[in-house]
Amino acid sequence: MSELLKNIDARTKLAGTNKLEILLFFLGVDQRTGRRETYGINVFKVREVMRTPPITAAPDMPSSVEGMVSLRGALVPVIDLAKYSGISSDVPREIMIVTEYNGHTQGFLVEGVDTILRLDWSKMRVPPEMLMSQTGGLVTAVTELEDNRLVMMMDVEKVLSETTSIDNELIFRSVVPIDRPDCTVFYCDDSVVARKQIERTLAAMGVKGVSAVNGRRMWEEMEKMAAYAKSVGRPLSSIINLILTDIEMPEMDGYMLTKQIKGDPRFAGIPVIMHSSLSGMSNQKLGLSVGVDEYVPKFEPQRLSETLARRLGVDVAELKAISA
């Protein structure tokens, strides 16, 4: 298994090519359907794959949280993805995928891993609306392999929001309102949890927002706005004040979206901020390489709001002093 994850850093050249590499894994045969489905997770989020170590159970935890393990001196929470997904299987989850989001490490228990697959984000499709509503947005993208298997990308951010405190109401209380309804932020993210957090942050700031579920749909929306701006003789930057984009998205990722925006003179003067749970410095450097103006980690509404306010020309320190 360790062979699967060698030289992950070498994969950073994928930025701006709309390509990604995903680690395929299984959660077991669902006793209700008799099927073993295939799932995927972006390799950039994977630190290592290992045999499941002894897990120490903790009281008063969600049913899908098995407990915690010690990895090189750090305590890491462990989540059983099959239990969380409602998959009824008696197969022991002997493999743990260790992942990192926003500097936080957690383990996901799975039945097994398959291989690392390189593909184009354009091959990743947004799931049908019926599937989205049935799963509550847990599956964010689907692709078909050459052997006709369908691979489902899980919204691990949704898993974490429901097993940790990243969606706690208290985290929005520190957002300083700037009351700028004249400003509009265009934002895209395939995660329903992330879109909800951005929406709540903008609402707390007093700023309008326009959302999209991936980079391609955001690009289409922006082109409509560009055509409108031209028809009324206004600069596009007076209609779209800022663009906030995730990295991982089906059909068009954040790197490719940013590359297209920065290469198109119609969008000159509009700042692009990358908003992602891929918190490693390599990912931030990748964003800068395609022209991103700034990088903000997910699930930090105060930091996000202050960055947005500054880019919108608001002095947040002065506002804080006035409100104090």
C-alpha positions, -999 to +999 in steps of 0.1 A: +000+000+000+028+024+007+038+020-030+005+037-039+014+069-022+050+074-032+060+107-048+028+125-042+046+158-043+056+150-079+019+152-088+018+189-082+024+195-119-013+187-125-023+222-115-039+241-144-044+210-165-079+201-151-065+167-141-065+149-108-054+117-092-078+097-070-073+068-047-100+042-052-114+024-022-142+001-011-165+001+019-176-036+016-205-054+001-238-038+012-260-065+026-291-047+013-280-046-023-253-073-026-230-048-044-196-035-036-194+000-049-162+019-057-154+053-041-126+078-046-107+105-027-082+130-041-046+119-035-037+154-024-057+148+007-041+114+016-011+113+039-008+075+040-027+042+038-021+017+066-034-014+084-059-003+110-041+001+143-058-006+177-085+020+182-093+035+216-130+041+219-142+074+234-176+080+251-204+102+237-191+102+201-213+099+169-219+063+160-196+064+130-167+077+150-149+046+162-125+064+185-089+076+182-054+062+175-020+076+182+001+082+150+037+093+157+026+110+189-005+127+175-040+117+185-061+111+154-099+106+153-111+076+133-143+075+113-159+044+098-170+056+064-193+025+059-212+033+091-215+069+082-228+061+047-253+037+060-237+007+043-246-025+062-216-048+059-201-074+083-166-071+066-141-057+091-125-024+080-089-034+082-075-005+062-073+031+073-068+060+050-051+089+069-062+122+055-054+159+061-078+188+058-070+224+069-041+211+089-062+186+108-056+148+105-082+121+106-084+084+097-111+068+076-118+031+079-124+013+046-126-023+035-097-019+011-080+002-015-076-005-052-052+018-071-045+054-079-062+067-110-053+097-131-081+113-150-095+146-162-119+166-141-141+170-172-147+132-169-162+138-134-199+145-136-223+161-112-245+134-098-282+133-109-304+155-087-323+125-074-291+110-061-280+143-046-312+146-026-312+110-015-276+112-002-278+147+012-250+158-011-226+131+002-216+121-034-202+152-052-190+137-085-192+104-105-170+090-132-171+058-152-140+036-156-130+016-186-144-016-170-178+002-167-175+007-129-189+039-116-166+057-091-183+080-066-163+109-050-174+114-014-178+149+001-155+142+030-161+177+042-197+168+048-186+138+068-163+160+089-189+187+094-213+161+109-188+143+131-169+174+143-176+210+151-167+227+118-203+237+112-209+251+147-230+282+149-205+298+172-178+301+145-199+328+127-202+351+156-168+366+150-177+377+115-176+415+113-205+429+092-193+454+065-228+461+052-219+463+015-250+451-005-235+468-035-208+442-036-213+407-052-191+377-046-192+349-071-183+316-055-182+279-065-178+247-046-191+212-051-196+206-014-230+216-001-214+221+033-188+245+020-214+264+000-236+268+030-207+281+051-198+307+024-234+317+021-237+322+059-204+341+060-215+365+032-249+370+049-232+379+082-209+403+063-239+420+045-225+411+010-244+395-019-233+361-033-239+341-065-231+304-062-223+275-086-216+238-080-184+237-100-160+257-121-176+250-154-210+263-143-193+293-126-175+301-159-208+299-178-224+323-153-195+347-155-196+347-193-233+357-191-223+385-168-195+396-192-220+398-221-244+418-199-217+442-188-207+448-224-243+454-235-249+481-208-214+496-212-202+488-177-169+473-166-174+437-155-155+444-123-184+466-112-208+436-114-185+408-102-164+423-074-146+391-063-144+354-072-141+327-046-133+292-058-127+257-044-100+235-059-116+201-063-147+203-085-162+180-112-160+191-148-137+221-142-115+225-111-104+257-094-070+258-110-084+256-145-111+281-137-085+306-123-063+300-153-091+309-177-102+339-157-066+353-155-061+347-192-092+366-203-090+404-204-128+407-198-121+397-161-092+421-155-092+437-121-114+410-105-095+393-076-096+355-074-094+339-040-088+301-036-108+286-008-099+250-001-094+223+025-062+213+007-041+232+031-006+222+022+019+248+011+023+229-022-013+235-030-011+272-022+019+275-045+000+258-072-028+283-068-003+312-071+012+296-102-021+299-121-027+335-109-047+332-077-045+365-057-049+349-023-055+316-006-079+310+024-084+277+042-120+264+045-141+264+077-126+296+091-154+322+086-136+350+104-105+346+084-125+343+052-146+373+059-116+395+068-099+385+035-130+392+015-135+425+032-099+436+026-101+426-011-134+446-014-116+476-001-129+476+035-107+484+065-117+456+089-095+469+117-113+502+116-147+485+116-137+464+146-126+495+165-159+512+158-179+482+168-159+479+200 
